[in-house]
Amino acid sequence: QYYFPLNGESLDRMQEAADLFVGAHDFRNFCKMDIENVTNYQRRVLSVCVREMPGGVAEFSVTGTAFLWHQVRNMVAVLLLVGAGLEKPSIVTDLLDIDKNPRKPIYEPANESGLVLFDCGFEALPFAPRLPPPPAGQTGAALAGLLAGRGWEPDQNMQGEIALSASAASITGTSGSCSSSHALEAAASAVPAASSPSPTATPTPGPILPMPAPTPAIISAAGPLLQSWGEARRMAAVQACLATAALAGCPAEQVRAREKYTPLLRRACAPSFEEKVESLDAKKRRKGDIVAPADDEGDE
């Protein structure tokens, strides 16, 4: 999950673009390539959801079988450009087309402070969350209550919703979309299939597990987190006050209008995967780690 402050972005446009991530794609244009350890950049996204949360923030949720280095932050960076009207939703399709765009345009990933790995699930492990995972965006009620200032008071239904959201990223699953409370009710009686479902099937969350009783360790960890959250809210209020004073008589739209924007497909690009591999091999040959192939010409 990734949380970001709302600054007039169109969440509908962001959802339209995010839906294009669902499925198996080559995400080399949405990650920081680690060519020494990773050669396969194909990853499967199971479901995505972009929605507004209380308190002037929004949430991007994504479930998948695995993620690359900085993949989610790069996905969010492009979605924010789409939400701001600087890029069309089709930019996602363009960047996923490696034949058409083998080199990643240079752009900054979204700030790391908004990223949360909510949970992981593993097949055939009894202590792991249920499989397949529920669609992205089912973490809602308890978190929304906190952001709205109602405090942490999950009732029985909210406990079920929290339990359902516990399998945010897993080994098996299918594509999906934001779900309603009706989907949550239906999921309560569902049992995960023994085999992996087809890519076009609707995800079926596993049975709801009861919320564990608070232990001293949980209570001890919750205190500092709540204190940190209170400090963050105080700093947010201070920053809002300062920004309001700085922008007096100068609307934020005018500030943004002064920033020149270069479309992603017109920007300078990083080297392609093949070019990076060739450069790495050349570096290793210079260090003597790779023996250059023998030249057979002239042996006769």
N, C-alpha and C positions, 0 to 999 in steps of 0.2 A: 504494500500500500504506500502511496505517496500523497502527502498533504501539502497544499499550497494556498497562499492567500488569494482571494478573489480580487482581481483588478479590472473587472469589466469583461472578462473572457466569456465567450459563448460556449457553454458546456455542451450544447447540442452539437456544435461543430466538432468539439473535441471528442465526443462520443462517436460521431460518424467516422472520424479519423481513427480512433482507437479500435473500432470494430474491424478495421483492415489488418490489424495485427493478428487476429485470431487465425489459428492454423499453424502449419509447419512452414517456416520461412528461413532464409539466410539473413541473419541479423548483423552482418559485419558492418553495415552502415549505422547501426544503433548500438555500438559498443566500443570499448577500447581494446583493440586486438592484441592478444598475447600470443604472438606467433611461435614463441619457444615452447609453449605448453598446449596450445589449442590450434588445431587445424580444421576442425569441423565447426562451422558457425550456424549450422541448422539447429533451431530450437522450436518447440511447439508451445504456442500460447493457447490456453484452454478457454479463457473467458476474460473479459475486461468490463469495467464499469467506471464512468465518470459521473459524480454526483455532488451536489452542494451539501455542505454540513452547516450546522449552526455556528455562529461566531465569525462569519465572513471568510470562511475557508472552504475548500473543496477537496475531494478525495478521488484519487485515481487508484483503482484496485485492479490487480492482474493476477491470474493464476496460470501456472505453467509447469512443465515437467522439469525445466532447468533454466537458468539464466546466465548470460555472459557477464563479463566484467563491465560494470557501468551500463548494462543494457537498459534497466528500468529508468535510470536517470536520463539517458539519452532519449528514450521513448517519450518521457514527460516533457523534455525540452522541446521536442518537435510538436507535441500536442499543444503546448502553451503558445507556440507561434501560430498554430492553426486557430486556437481559441481567440487570439488577439487579432485575427483577420490578416495576418502577415503572410500566411501560407494557406493553400487550399488543402482540404482533407486528402486529396489525391497525392499529396507529397509523400505520404506513407507508402503508397503503392510504388511510386517512383524510386524511393530509396530501398525498397525491398527487392527491386528488380536489379540484380547484380550484373546481368548482361548489359543492361542499359546504363547503369551507374556503378561501375566496379570500384570507384574511389569514393571514400566518405567525404562529403563537404565538411569544412572545418567549422564547428560550432561547439559551444560550451554545454556540458551536461547540466541538468537541473541541480540545484544546491543539494548537497548530501543530507542536510539537516531534516528534510521532509520525508526521508525514506525509512520505512519500517518493514522488516521481515516479520510478518505476523505469525506464521507457523509453517511447518513442513510436515509432509506425510510420506510414509514409506510402506510399500506393499508388503504384506505378510509379516509385519512387525506388530505384535499385539499392543504395544504401548504407544504406537503412533496414531494420529488422527484417522478417521474413517476415510475410505476411498470408494469411489472417486470423490474429489472435492466438490463443494457447492460452488455455484457461479460466483464470480467476483462481485463484491459489493454487499455481502450478507453479514457484515460486522456491526451493523447499524445501531440498534436502539440504545444499548448501554453507552456507547461512545457518544452518540448524539445527545444523550441526557447529560453527560459530563460537560460537553461543549456548550450546552444551553444553560448550564449553571444549576441543574437540578440535583447534581451529586450522583454518586454511584449507588443506585438502589435498584438493581436488576430484579424484576419479579420473575415468576416461573417462565413466562413466555420469553423474556429477555435472556434468561439463562439458556433456554433452548437455542436462541439465535446465536448466542456467544459460542455454544458448543458446536453449532453447525459451521461457524466461521473458523473453527480451529484447524481446518485443513486447507489453508490458503494456498499452499504450493505442494504438489505431490507428484508421484511417479506416473500415475495413470489418471485418465479423466477425459473430458470432451469439452468442446466449445460451448459457451453459454453466454448469457447476458444478465443484466441487472434483474433481480427477482423481486417479487412482491411478497407480502405476508402469506398469500395463498400458497406460493411455492414453498415457503418455509413449513407451513402446516402439512403439505403433502410430503415433504422430505422427512418429516418426523417418523413416518411409518415405512420409509423405504429401506431396503437392504441392498448394499452394494453388490454388483454382479461379480462373479468369480473371475471372469475374463475381461480383458480390456474392451470397452465399447468402441463402436465405429466412430470416425472423426465427425460424423454429422449427427450423432445421437444426442439427446438431451441429457445433461449430467444428472445423476441421481445421488444426492448426498446420502451418507450412511445414517444409522440411527443416532438419535441425540443421546449424548452421555450426560450424566448428572454433573452439576458443578461441584468441584471438590470443596470440602469444608476448609475454611481458612486455617492455615497452620501458622505457628509462630514465625516461620521463615517468610511466608507470604505477607503477613502483617508487617514484619520488619522491613521488607522490601518496598511495601506500598507507601510507607511514611515518607521516605526521601523522594519518591516519585511524585507524590502529591505536593510536597513542598517545592520541588523543582517546577512543577506545572504552575503553581501559584506565582512563583518568581517570573516565569515566562509571561504570564498574563499581565503582571505589573509592568514588565519591560515593554510589552506590546502597547500598553496604554501610554507609557512615556514616549515611545517612538511615534505613536499616532499624534500625540500632542505636538511634538516637535515638527512632524511633517505638516500638520495643519498650519502651524505658524509659518513654516517656510514657503508653503504653497498659497498663502494668503494673497488673493488677487492674481494668482497664476495657476489656473486649473491644471490638473495632472495631464489632461489630454494634450495641452499645449507643450508640456515638458516632453511627452513621448513623441510628439510631432517633430520636435527638433532633432530627434535621433534618426539618423539615416539608416535605413534597413536595406540589406542586400539579400535577395532571395537565395535560398540554400543552393539551388541548382546553378547559380551564377557565381558561387564562391570558389575560392581556391580549395583544392582537395588534397587530402592526405594520400600517400602512396597506396596502391592496391595491395591486396594480400600477396599476390605473386611477386610484386616488386619488393615488398618487405622481406619475403623469404629469400629472394635473390641477394638482397643487401646483407641479410644475416649470414648466408652461406659465404659470401665474399669476405665478410669480417672474420668468420671462423677459419677460412683458408689462410688469411693473413696471420692469424694466431697459430696456425699449424694444427687446428683441431680437425680439419677436413683435408684429406689428401686429394690433390687435383687428379682427375682421370688421366691415364697415360695416353700419350699421343702415338698412335700406331703408324702414322705416315712416315715414310722415309726408311722403313725397316728393310725394304727389298734391296 
